[in-house]
């Protein structure tokens, strides 16, 4: 196993549309709809989008109260 290089704090932690969908518990199509509505902000890269992980985590629904 190789040790990973330290992460540069100047480079944001990015996630793909699929990773965003997985983190949010929704489909890729639902992520696209949220982007179209301006509910999620991402950056276009080629023919896809990437999102800052902190933005996606902030958009996650709160866990149900007990």
Secondary structure, DSSP 8 states (H G I E B T S, - for coil): --------TTS--EEEHHHHHHHHTS-HHHHHHHHHHTSS--EEETTEEEEEHHHHHHHS------
